[in-house]
Every structure is written in structure tokens, then in C-alpha cells.
């Protein structure tokens, strides 16, 4: 899932079932990141509750 942070604070990507290394590689290939226009920060979360439709995220 990808979307904008409000109000105009950048963007966010929620990734599932991908290694951190693979995600870092993909993010670093983004043209805006590669050209140092933006910086990326990866934050890991440990979900505890989710809507039934997102229960697969709970591990």
C-alpha cells in the first residue's frame, strides 16, 4: 500500500512479506531517492490488532 502523509509531509509505503534487504534495495532504486531529492526512512512495526480483512498482517 502506498499513500501520502498529510498535510504534505511526504509519502508512506506499507510492505508485507518482503525482506528488509529487498525493501531497502527497492526503495534505493526509486529515482527521487537515487538522485537525493528525498530521503527514505524505513520503520518496522509489530502489528497487534487489525481489521479481519487485514488479519494476514498479524503473522
ChimeraX attribute file (.defattr): number of C-alpha atoms within 10 A of each C-alpha:
attribute: neighborCount
match mode: 1-to-1
recipient: residues
	/A:1	7
	/A:2	9
	/A:3	10
	/A:4	11
	/A:5	10
	/A:6	8
	/A:7	6
	/A:8	7
	/A:9	8
	/A:10	12
	/A:11	11
	/A:12	14
	/A:13	11
	/A:14	11
	/A:15	13
	/A:16	11
	/A:17	8
	/A:18	8
	/A:19	10
	/A:20	13
	/A:21	9
	/A:22	10
	/A:23	15
	/A:24	13
	/A:25	11
	/A:26	10
	/A:27	18
	/A:28	16
	/A:29	12
	/A:30	13
	/A:31	11
	/A:32	13
	/A:33	13
	/A:34	12
	/A:35	11
	/A:36	11
	/A:37	8
	/A:38	12
	/A:39	12
	/A:40	15
	/A:41	9
	/A:42	12
	/A:43	6
	/A:44	9
	/A:45	7
	/A:46	8
	/A:47	10
	/A:48	9
	/A:49	10
	/A:50	11
	/A:51	8
	/A:52	8
	/A:53	7
	/A:54	9
	/A:55	12
	/A:56	10
	/A:57	16
	/A:58	10
	/A:59	8
